Amino acid sequence: MTVEWGSGERDTRRARRASRRCVSLVAGLVVAVMLAAGTASAGHDVSFRANAIAPPHGYKLQQRIVVPGLNPGGVTSRAPLSAGKLYLLRVTGTFFTGLGVGPGFGDAEYIFNPHNGHVIDRCKDGTDLGVGINDTNISPGQAKTPHWGSFRRSHVYTQRFPGTGARIRVDYHDCGYGDNRPHTQQPGTGPLTLWIYAPTG
């Protein structure tokens, strides 16, 4: 059935179509800006990023440390973690760790290939991969401290950590640092970062 529209109705429909096109254009521009800033990636849910860095209830952010991935030297926190207080340590993000069985990226505990789903937590020589806290022993077969738990596709890992009144040392355990690129990440994840949360009470 053919419907004839009056001039007023035609104007209204044209205005609605123009409005929808404007909304779509603005949405596209927002996504483009997010992609350029590294806060979004095609086909990747980035909502975890805001949740990952928001202080958990009852905690406040004490320090943010980008984990170095070019050598086992590591870095030390600016301030000590007070004795008798239970802190939360959260690691987010990834970085490129080399080709291996394909383009690999490392997070707090694992190296993974996003294209074929291959995930490992140790090198062939037995080196325990990932972020270490107060543990600079990268000898093959040595269990790294801490173990951040099962593989998480969000690449967000959290551990409770009792303060001792001393600063903490943060490093990345690997069996080969030569092909690491700390400034290259799995899209949508951001740099490998340790967040230290102190209790507010």
Secondary structure, 3 states (H helix, E strand, C coil): CCCCCCHHHHHHHHHHHHHHHHHHHHHHHHHHHHHHHCCCECCECCHHHHHHHCCCCCEEEEEEEECCCCCCCCEECCCCECCCCEEEEEEECCEEEECCCCCEEECCCCEECCCCCCEECECCCCCECEEEECCCCCCCCCCCCCCCCCCCCCCEEEEEEECCCECCEEEEECCCCCCCECCCCCCCCCCCEEEEEEECC
